[in-house]
Amino acid sequence: MSKHIVLATTGSYGDVFPFIAIARQLKARGHHAVITTSEIFRQTIESEGVEFCPIRPDGYINIEQAGQFIQLLAESQQVLDYGISYLTMPHLRATYDDLMQAAQDADLLVTHPLSCAASRVYASND
């Protein structure tokens, strides 16, 4: 029996590519798999024959954020804290709204460990 499965991820290409592989295998087994992530990954995902649904933030960071992020990469272990505090949390409500919409009719929601809105979406649909 075919299932509608939403795969929600965030981060970089290294985070997205495993979800593409999972979605392709689910499709090959007859399921309807959709990846929800930042708009910047649309072309990569759709070029693999996988359905895409955008969730905010769109993945772009401004020059000031990029400079701070690169400095943190070079200096410390604060990259995760910075990413969550400045790149994820300010957009949490928008991410939640988009993910709620994407997961509305899903049989299963599979998420990246850093998908901060996912647990709330799960609780809202329970």
N, C-alpha and C positions, 0 to 999 in steps of 0.2 A: 504494500500500500504506500503510495507516494506521500511524502511529508513536505511541508513548507518549512524550510530551515533558514533562519537568519543568522549570519555570522558577523558579529560586530567586533571590529578591531580599531586600534589606534596606534600611532607611533610612526615608524619609518617603513621603508620597503622590507626590511628584515622582519617586521611584524606582520606585514600584509601578505607576503609570498606564501607562508604556510597556510593561511586562510584560503588563498587561491587554490592550492593543492587539495585542500579538504573539499572546497566547493566543487571542483572538477570531479572528484571521486563520488561525491554525493549525486551530482548530475548524471554521471555514468551509471549509477544504481537506480536512476529513475526519480530522484527527488528534485524538488524545486528549491535550489540554493541561491541565496542572495547575500552579497557582502555589503555591509554598511560601514563606511569609513569616510575619511576626508575626501573632498572633491579632487584633490591633486592626484589621487590614485585611480580615478575613473578610467582613463584610457588604458592603463595597464591591466586592470581587472576585466574590462569589456573586451580587450584584445585576446584574452584567454577564454572567451566565450562564456563568461560568468556575468550574471545580472548584478548591477550596481545600484545602490541607493545611498545618496549622500547624507552624511550627518555632520553637523557643525562641531568644532570649528573647521574651516575649510583647509586647514593645514599650513597656511601661509603665516609666517611670522614677519614682523617688521624688522628693519635694519637694526634698531636698538636691541630688540630681543635676540636677534641672531648673534650680535656681537657678545652679549652677555652669555648666551648659551655656549658659544665657542670658547670663551674665556673659562667657563666652568668645566668644560670638557678637558681643557688643558691643565686645570689647577686642582680639581678635587673630585670628591664623590657626591657633590651636591647636584649633579645633573638631574637625577630623578626628582629631587625636591623642587628644583627650579621648574622642570617640565610640568609637574602637577600644580604647583602654586601659581605659575604665571601663564602657562599655555593651556592648561586644562580647566582648572577651577573657575576662571572668569566666564567660561562658556558652558558651564555644567547644566544650566537650565535649558539652553538651546539644544545641547546634546541629548538631554533627557527627552525633550519634546520630539526631536527627530527620531530617536530610537523607539520611543513609544509608538509613533506612527508606523515605523518600519516593522515592528514586531507585533502589530495589532492582530493579525490573523495567523501568526506563526505557530507551528506545532512545537518548535524547539528554538531556543535562543542560545547560541554558543558565543562566548565572549572572550576577549583578550583579558588577562589578569588586571590590566590597568584601565579597563573600560569602567570609569567611575560611576557612570549613570546606570550601568547594567543591573546592579543589585536592586536599585529602586524601581526600575522597569519591571523586573521579575516580581517584586513585592506588589506592585500595582496590578499585575495581571494574575496574581495567585488567587 
